[in-house]
């Protein structure tokens, strides 16, 4: 390298270091860099895992011998509810998003994900919600009705106390974090790949992130809708699950398991994704059957939404339904098996290098296959009738989740630890950790199959002697502590000082995340390379040296801005140099305020909840105003390699448009879940609406719906006027649209009010009210967006060529109009046809 090249490289690295600098001291908490936020996220999820593990050890100690009195029945109920809740909601799902935020940008050769502040906001929501839910046990206020919260027990405020509210509102807040992270990850995979990485050349991990992110958009919203109905019953006595007033507790089971069973695969698939990166590396060859494994992952995700009722075989479903769900439950084994056979075939075709990550990967496959076989058993209704709510199901659940999620995750910890820290974990301690975990797990959970078949029910805090369960429970407790010892060894290995420094790309992997050199450098990849292979480090000669030398896209930061490359969704052709916002306390402040609103609602502090929520919305508006859609000082910039790219893009070319679209897909799924509830009640009642009950005022509802649709029409006119550079017309149209939207929302709410529908008397008026309120709230959010665009126009930030905000708001209004039209059709027109 010439002296000039050396100086140029030194200057570019200094620019990048200055622009991407990680703040020190108390400002460290303002960090929005994916490397830091991902590490925070991952560490916090593991802390919650360790806490939930301690709860499990207390339960196992209680069950070690019959008639034990270590803890009371009430304390035990809190322990098992919080253990399941934290493992599912605070570890298994968040750890996927945490790891993806940490490693995905490097795998995509991106400087950062497109919305770094959204990632930070999601983390703070996760931390606040997790501490709120988990910390409740120290105040004897933890939820105690099971991590599934079945009514009518959980809806009875005298039986469950405040714990159920903590569960509902705390997890609803955490679900905000999950959906925020899913939006960030999906847009990152679609729009931030390096040039040449076409959709069929992505690393398999990226495919899994895309599939699981999509599953979150369709799985979490039904639970959010169910949480709304559940909390409305607990707070205001609206009878959604009260059979005496027309409700049905089985509806909660449907909404919960429409989320709950896809969640198993939301947990499982990201861990399989880690194996998809580890197996080719240690086989030292590309994975066999790339297309097959992608199709199998897509098929697994799709079929997972058709299995929910196999958790409900014992509630009295029709035989036809049982047959359908049983067949679907068996069918999902096919794409799952394809993925496992692809891994085995790749190992057989390669020259396997045995290592600690491969040790955990092999153990994961063994445990998961066994768990899958018992899954086939419980998918058969006659067997499920015998095993349901026994310890056989507990054993199956843990074999599936620990084999399918935890062991692959620990394989990923050993595999990616050098990438994250630049240090190697100990092979000797790794072997100790593996064998303690592997042996302890099987000692703990294998006997539970027999315990269950001998009749021991789950969720009991003690049991009498001489039922054939005594020795099996003692063995299970010994196994649990043995496994815990393996976790302690792992934690010590990760935290111990003096670890050996890792060489660069220590495993000789072929994917781009291993280009990263010193993890202390905050900029991510040194320059963004064109990609011509699925394993570019193996197939593209001198690629790492050329990246280090800054010979590709975005080699420096001469304008002092954080930048990343945006490419096409399918072909990954360069489209834009995106300037991403830097570090800020605004996401943390917004999360604290929104979280405060949820927490205050839990304790019925209505004024505090309203004030905190309003301030949280204001904080988000300030965050958006100061950190997004900024008009650059010039239209284009030199992206490197002789390519000039725009700094601004709107419509479907912008990452913001995709984020809005993806968010509204999830929002629409939640709304459709409420509509599902309406028609579910219609199927179980002889007449719905009930004969003689008042109906909403049709004239008011139709007028309100038409006003909402007219507001949408004015938004289309505003977009057209803005494109013709007529700002006065844009402002007038936006103001008129806001007035119509406010009027439409008010008339929709007035419709059941004027008709005298009392939501506490019967489930019909309650359902009408919740759908109307949902629609009115979305119209009010639309008014906020219209006001934001109006302010942007007045401030000169909305022009004919700089119209990201307006286009995104118009996209929102497409969904808002569809929501209003659906509400009108279901509440005003459908009863006429019934």
PyMOL commands that set and color helices and strands:
alter all, ss='L'
color gray80, all
select helices_A, chain A and resi 3-19+25-30+34-62+73-107+116-139+157-160+163-191+199-201+204-236+243-245+249-283+290-306+308-311+313-315+319-349+356-378+381-387+391-421+427-453+470-495+512-515+536-539+543-548+586-602+606-627+651-653+655-684+698-723+727-755+763-794+804-833
alter helices_A, ss='H'
color red, helices_A
select strands_A, chain A and resi 563-567+574-579+636-640+643-646
alter strands_A, ss='S'
color yellow, strands_A
deselect
rebuild
show_as cartoon
